[in-house]
Amino acid sequence: MGTTDIRAKRRSTSAVNASVRGEIWGNEKDELLVAQGLPAYAEMARKGNGWSAMAVLAVAGLVVRPTTTAAFEIWNGYSAGGPSLIIDRLFSHELVTSTTGLGGGAGIYAQVTTTKAAPSAGANVIVRGNSGKSYGGSVICGLGTTVVDSGWFAWGPGLKKESAGAVVPGGILYVEVGGRLIVPPGSSLCLHVVSGYVGDTFTSGAGWYEETITNEA
């Protein structure tokens, strides 16, 4: 049985396109073994296309399932054929708790819309890069926007608040999405929080990577 000479092009600032020789290893199940030298998302962050956005103005949670209003909208303003937003995580901070008794639970709802118009840009929004870069892309974020109900779903885990007690910050909701939501050009990621009390307010956001990919029909 012959051998195969495998070569790769190294992407780095010091040796761009330098040729690297290597071997493929497998186990008894004929599964290929790949060494992950860096942490899982380090290479994506190093490319400089990882971003996060969140509102800095708190919005009251809903006590019903969301429909046509998004507390926070992230619109992909790139032209058709441009980058998609590959969603990495969703999060929301309960900035103000109600003072209404015990046991207020809360959870994040999210949806990806069909192609739509841009929302009005919200001034109370932060967009930052994962590697210290300033954002110069085409994403527009909006607060309290009107959207079409394209299919909201709950994303967990949720938060169980044992006691409100005072109007103070509560816990943080956090969901590892890991690419299970993709926002094509012209579409939006919409977020809201469903909570046990209307007095609970939240600042929501998401993290994503921008990559040009083919979204199959």
Beta strands, then each sheet from edge to edge (+ up, - down):
strand 1: 6-10
strand 2: 18-22
strand 3: 25-26
strand 4: 32-33
strand 5: 50-55
strand 6: 59-60
strand 7: 69-76
strand 8: 84-96
strand 9: 102-112
strand 10: 125-129
strand 11: 139-146
strand 12: 153-163
strand 13: 172-176
strand 14: 182-183
strand 15: 188-195
strand 16: 201-211
sheet 1: 1+ 2-
sheet 2: 3+ 4-
sheet 3: 6+ 16- 5+ 10-
sheet 4: 6+ 16- 8+ 13-
sheet 5: 6+ 16- 8+ 14-
sheet 6: 11+ 7- 15+ 9- 12+
end
